[in-house]
Amino acid sequence: MNIIIYTRSGCKYCSQVKELMSRSQFEYEERFISTPEQRQKFLTEHAGAKTYPYVIIDGKPIGGLVETAKLFVENKWIKAQNQQ
């Protein structure tokens, strides 16, 4: 599985999605957005992106932390907190 996560500095949801990846033992590529130029390029390439983190799995845009966590639970890649 090819996972790309766009993140930015100081983003607590970015930290949480990386923790989700760690707990589910998935490797991922982090693309850190730190300059206005990088942000503009990111928004141009991913017009549907509204927030960070922004997760793409096997070329398919997933969305942020909530959408990614939901996908992981639905696919049984990780258990929901209340199921552990």
N, CA, C and O of each residue as an XYZ file, in Angstrom:
336
protein
N       0.847     -1.165      0.000
C       0.000      0.000      0.000
C       0.898      1.236      0.000
O       1.853      1.315      0.773
N       0.593      2.184     -0.858
C       1.354      3.418     -0.965
C       0.569      4.536     -0.280
O      -0.496      4.933     -0.755
N       1.094      5.042      0.835
C       0.414      6.072      1.610
C       1.261      7.339      1.631
O       2.443      7.307      1.973
N       0.640      8.449      1.261
C       1.282      9.755      1.307
C       0.462     10.626      2.249
O      -0.763     10.693      2.142
N       1.150     11.294      3.173
C       0.482     12.181      4.111
C       1.105     13.569      4.006
O       2.305     13.742      4.216
N       0.279     14.548      3.680
C       0.719     15.941      3.674
C       0.484     16.506      5.066
O      -0.614     16.393      5.611
N       1.518     17.115      5.642
C       1.429     17.648      6.997
C       1.997     19.061      7.058
O       2.619     19.549      6.115
N       1.761     19.702      8.205
C       2.348     21.023      8.455
C       2.767     21.092      9.919
O       2.338     20.280     10.739
N       3.589     22.048     10.228
C       4.111     22.225     11.579
C       3.004     22.621     12.551
O       2.125     23.414     12.214
N       3.056     22.062     13.759
C       2.118     22.429     14.804
C       0.726     21.846     14.649
O      -0.197     22.269     15.345
N       0.558     20.903     13.767
C      -0.754     20.316     13.482
C      -0.970     19.085     14.355
O      -0.343     18.048     14.140
N      -1.873     19.203     15.356
C      -2.103     18.064     16.247
C      -2.764     16.906     15.510
O      -2.523     15.749     15.853
N      -3.586     17.185     14.512
C      -4.226     16.111     13.757
C      -3.210     15.370     12.887
O      -3.357     14.175     12.628
N      -2.186     16.087     12.442
C      -1.103     15.443     11.683
C      -0.384     14.439     12.571
O      -0.085     13.325     12.140
N      -0.106     14.828     13.803
C       0.537     13.920     14.756
C      -0.342     12.702     15.015
O       0.156     11.582     15.120
N      -1.642     12.924     15.116
C      -2.559     11.819     15.397
C      -2.671     10.855     14.223
O      -2.771      9.646     14.432
N      -2.657     11.364     12.990
C      -2.743     10.457     11.848
C      -1.446      9.653     11.718
O      -1.476      8.496     11.299
N      -0.318     10.253     12.073
C       0.943      9.503     12.053
C       0.932      8.423     13.136
O       1.469      7.336     12.921
N       0.334      8.699     14.286
C       0.175      7.701     15.341
C      -0.726      6.561     14.862
O      -0.460      5.396     15.156
N      -1.776      6.887     14.136
C      -2.655      5.877     13.553
C      -1.867      4.957     12.627
O      -2.041      3.738     12.663
N      -1.014      5.529     11.811
C      -0.181      4.732     10.911
C       0.752      3.821     11.706
O       0.934      2.655     11.358
N       1.327      4.347     12.748
C       2.229      3.570     13.595
C       1.493      2.409     14.261
O       1.982      1.279     14.265
N       0.320      2.688     14.822
C      -0.466      1.648     15.494
C      -0.905      0.554     14.537
O      -1.008     -0.611     14.919
N      -1.163      0.930     13.297
C      -1.593     -0.064     12.312
C      -0.422     -0.657     11.545
O      -0.606     -1.514     10.680
N       0.783     -0.199     11.864
C       2.033     -0.695     11.289
C       2.126     -0.507      9.781
O       2.655     -1.360      9.069
N       1.606      0.620      9.305
C       1.726      0.971      7.896
C       2.851      1.970      7.721
O       3.002      2.900      8.513
N       3.626      1.773      6.693
C       4.655      2.745      6.329
C       4.001      3.810      5.461
O       3.028      3.543      4.756
N       4.541      5.003      5.520
C       3.981      6.102      4.751
C       5.083      7.086      4.390
O       6.157      7.098      4.990
N       4.785      7.905      3.399
C       5.683      8.991      3.017
C       5.059     10.285      3.518
O       3.914     10.595      3.189
N       5.808     11.037      4.311
C       5.317     12.322      4.810
C       5.843     13.424      3.909
O       7.038     13.499      3.626
N       4.936     14.275      3.465
C       5.310     15.451      2.681
C       4.957     16.681      3.515
O       3.794     17.064      3.644
N       5.996     17.275      4.068
C       5.845     18.389      4.986
C       5.700     19.687      4.205
O       6.569     20.032      3.404
N       4.613     20.405      4.433
C       4.353     21.678      3.761
C       4.803     22.800      4.694
O       4.217     23.008      5.757
N       5.851     23.521      4.286
C       6.402     24.535      5.188
C       6.520     25.932      4.567
O       6.813     26.899      5.270
N       6.295     26.039      3.270
C       6.422     27.354      2.628
C       5.142     27.678      1.850
O       4.395     26.773      1.478
N       4.893     28.956      1.607
C       3.721     29.322      0.797
C       3.759     28.699     -0.605
O       2.717     28.361     -1.167
N       4.945     28.552     -1.153
C       5.078     27.939     -2.481
C       4.669     26.468     -2.446
O       3.975     25.989     -3.343
N       5.103     25.755     -1.406
C       4.720     24.346     -1.268
C       3.210     24.219     -1.071
O       2.571     23.331     -1.636
N       2.650     25.121     -0.258
C       1.200     25.092     -0.023
C       0.441     25.330     -1.328
O      -0.529     24.628     -1.613
N       0.867     26.301     -2.113
C       0.193     26.592     -3.376
C       0.280     25.403     -4.323
O      -0.709     25.051     -4.967
N       1.448     24.783     -4.413
C       1.609     23.604     -5.266
C       0.699     22.476     -4.789
O       0.046     21.815     -5.596
N       0.660     22.259     -3.468
C      -0.199     21.233     -2.881
C      -1.663     21.489     -3.244
O      -2.356     20.578     -3.694
N      -2.137     22.725     -3.050
C      -3.533     23.048     -3.334
C      -3.856     22.943     -4.822
O      -4.980     22.601     -5.192
N      -2.881     23.235     -5.670
C      -3.077     23.100     -7.111
C      -3.210     21.625     -7.495
O      -4.067     21.260     -8.300
N      -2.362     20.792     -6.918
C      -2.376     19.359     -7.231
C      -3.557     18.622     -6.598
O      -4.023     17.612     -7.126
N      -4.036     19.133     -5.467
C      -5.100     18.458     -4.717
C      -6.199     19.470     -4.399
O      -6.331     19.936     -3.267
N      -6.979     19.795     -5.421
C      -7.982     20.856     -5.313
C      -9.014     20.585     -4.214
O      -9.574     21.531     -3.662
N      -9.275     19.334     -3.890
C     -10.267     19.004     -2.872
C      -9.750     19.114     -1.454
O     -10.527     19.008     -0.505
N      -8.464     19.322     -1.290
C      -7.869     19.377      0.048
C      -8.259     20.680      0.736
O      -8.166     21.762      0.157
N      -8.699     20.549      1.988
C      -9.090     21.730      2.752
C      -8.255     21.895      4.013
O      -8.044     23.020      4.465
N      -7.776     20.802      4.587
C      -7.068     20.858      5.865
C      -5.887     19.894      5.850
O      -5.697     19.120      4.912
N      -5.114     19.967      6.906
C      -4.022     19.018      7.134
C      -4.392     18.181      8.337
O      -5.042     18.685      9.253
N      -4.008     16.942      8.365
C      -3.276     16.234      7.332
C      -4.176     15.939      6.136
O      -5.402     16.003      6.224
N      -3.542     15.620      5.034
C      -4.267     15.186      3.851
C      -3.640     13.867      3.434
O      -2.451     13.800      3.124
N      -4.455     12.818      3.430
C      -3.958     11.460      3.206
C      -4.399     10.958      1.839
O      -5.550     11.119      1.432
N      -3.452     10.348      1.146
C      -3.708      9.718     -0.150
C      -3.211      8.280     -0.044
O      -2.067      8.040      0.341
N      -4.072      7.330     -0.385
C      -3.702      5.914     -0.337
C      -3.864      5.324     -1.726
O      -4.946      5.369     -2.312
N      -2.778      4.771     -2.247
C      -2.752      4.178     -3.585
C      -3.347      5.126     -4.629
O      -4.113      4.712     -5.499
N      -2.976      6.406     -4.524
C      -3.411      7.402     -5.494
C      -4.810      7.945     -5.267
O      -5.240      8.844     -5.990
N      -5.536      7.422     -4.279
C      -6.907      7.864     -4.011
C      -6.925      8.822     -2.825
O      -6.466      8.468     -1.740
N      -7.451     10.035     -3.018
C      -7.549     10.984     -1.900
C      -8.515     10.450     -0.840
O      -9.651     10.091     -1.151
N      -8.056     10.401      0.408
C      -8.880      9.919      1.513
C      -9.440     11.093      2.297
O     -10.626     11.107      2.624
N      -8.614     12.069      2.600
C      -9.038     13.226      3.372
C      -8.169     13.388      4.592
O      -6.972     13.100      4.562
N      -8.776     13.853      5.671
C      -8.039     14.133      6.890
C      -8.041     12.986      7.872
O      -8.268     11.833      7.504
N      -7.785     13.312      9.127
C      -7.694     12.314     10.186
C      -8.976     11.513     10.332
O      -8.923     10.284     10.382
N     -10.117     12.166     10.400
C     -11.388     11.474     10.630
C     -11.690     10.493      9.502
O     -12.059      9.345      9.752
N     -11.534     10.943      8.273
C     -11.813     10.069      7.131
C     -10.850      8.887      7.086
O     -11.240      7.769      6.747
N      -9.598      9.142      7.427
C      -8.591      8.079      7.423
C      -8.877      7.064      8.522
O      -8.822      5.858      8.278
N      -9.181      7.533      9.721
C      -9.490      6.626     10.828
C     -10.722      5.789     10.509
O     -10.745      4.588     10.778
N     -11.726      6.406      9.945
C     -12.947      5.680      9.566
C     -12.627      4.580      8.552
O     -13.111      3.456      8.684
N     -11.821      4.897      7.552
C     -11.423      3.919      6.550
C     -10.669      2.754      7.187
O     -10.900      1.597      6.838
N      -9.775      3.058      8.117
C      -8.989      2.021      8.780
C      -9.880      1.098      9.608
O      -9.675     -0.116      9.611
N     -10.852      1.650     10.301
C     -11.768      0.833     11.105
C     -12.651     -0.015     10.188
O     -12.831     -1.208     10.432
N     -13.203      0.596      9.135
C     -14.074     -0.126      8.201
C     -13.357     -1.308      7.553
O     -13.962     -2.357      7.331
N     -12.080     -1.143      7.251
C     -11.299     -2.201      6.599
C     -10.613     -3.133      7.593
O      -9.875     -4.040      7.208
N     -10.870     -2.891      8.881
C     -10.292     -3.699      9.958
C      -8.760     -3.675      9.941
O      -8.103     -4.658     10.283
N      -8.214     -2.528      9.535
C      -6.770     -2.330      9.589
C      -6.356     -1.926     10.996
O      -5.185     -2.016     11.363
N      -7.343     -1.475     11.786
C      -7.121     -1.095     13.178
C      -8.480     -1.125     13.873
O      -9.509     -0.871     13.246
N      -8.483     -1.430     15.149
C      -9.736     -1.460     15.904
C     -10.074     -0.072     16.424
O      -9.187      0.711     16.761
N     -11.362      0.222     16.485
C     -11.813      1.470     17.095
C     -11.458      1.432     18.570
O     -11.384      0.355     19.161
N     -11.238      2.588     19.171
C     -10.856      2.676     20.587
C     -11.801      1.892     21.479
O     -11.341      1.205     22.391
N     -13.110      1.969     21.249
C     -14.055      1.296     22.110
C     -14.152     -0.205     21.850
O     -14.879     -0.902     22.557
N     -13.437     -0.713     20.856
C     -13.439     -2.146     20.543
C     -12.200     -2.852     21.063
O     -12.104     -4.074     20.952
N     -11.250     -2.119     21.626
C      -9.994     -2.728     22.059
C     -10.134     -3.391     23.397
O      -9.167     -3.954     23.911
